[in-house]
């Protein structure tokens, strides 16, 4: 059977559209826009690394430019537009999708049989933790720790089992993250924190499986089966079950198969997205603007997909020993007009109000003046330098920095131009200081 063939450029364009990167930093943050963004990508990943800023704050900045973090926190923890749950990793997911995530919460009870022995031994503990939070309101680990018996006294309150109990109750939907203090979680009953939760009945397991496939396909625009398994990675669906759901959705005409020029794998797309894919391929520009992507950005969730679409090999090096790092501790890919053109290692010195750009590393094809690795389009190097300087100025505003220092640039011949562009952008710069200890 012959399938319709689409150019790689069209697939990339639709992916960027669904990731809200068609015009990065062009729109101001608004609750409706933010909700639409997180609904489209499926989740906003969180991470504790704070060398530049938390991952979810940076991911929102990549789309909306500088904004008030406190406002985002209010939308999450006061207006309850989102809740914390496991989607790709730990993520903020839209409350509008609660009926589907409730099914994942309910299924966790039987899916994770590794808990069985622990649950038999700690039934009373689960009930006591639940009732303690019910009676006292939102509590974090610190408040729980304060309720431990004094040293030498026996009792049910042993700290490690309490941590396990809280995690289990969160994953099964009894508790939710009510708020955070200094990024430390405080928990409350889901039914109390999210007022609509009792009415949000869980969908069936079959509905959840089809929704899980649909959401991943929607977020990527077009995808291979491998892409589907690596995008929304929670819950870890049995491959046979995913394949069965896909077969049914293809047979019903909900999902259709396509071919992508230059790539051999079978690609899938939601039938309703075929017009959007055609429009994306006809757009004059795939993406208009420049931004930086957090290492945990949803565009980067599946590294192999990024390599296929953009010709860009990316690895997070925060977990790599210093001497073995190639590009730096916390590198942010540079997205420029639909191309990933390099990466940038940066650190925010908050007390000194200083953004340290340790290393800007452009891709070899860009440095040599060759065509983009993605196989389409052209890149103006002068425009790259100007727009990257503007992006760094925006990042400096966001992290509260009054000045930016520029360290290494690879290739070195572009350093002078980038430094001059930073000065022209109105960003106060200074000679690079000795590297600060990494944290």
Protein Blocks (a to p, Z undefined) as FASTA:
>chain_A
ZZddddfklmmmmmmmmnopmbghkaccdfklmmmmmmmnopacddfbfklbcfklmmmm
mmnopadfklmmmmmmmnopaccddfklccdddfklmmmmmmmmmmmmmmmmmlmmmmmm
mmmmmmmmmmmmmmnopadfklmmmmpccehiacfbdfklmmmmmmmmmmnomaccfbdc
ehiacdddfklmmmmlmmmccddfklmmmmmmmmmmmmnopacfklmmmmmmcdcddfkl
mmmmmmmmmmnomaccdddehiabdcdddfklmmmmmmmmmpmblbgcdddddfkbfklm
pmmlmmmmnopacddfklgcfklpfnbmbdcdddeehiafbdcdddddfklopacdfbac
ddfklmnopacfkopajddfklmmmmmmmmmmmmmmmnopabdcddddddfklmmmmmmm
mmmnopacdddddddddZZ
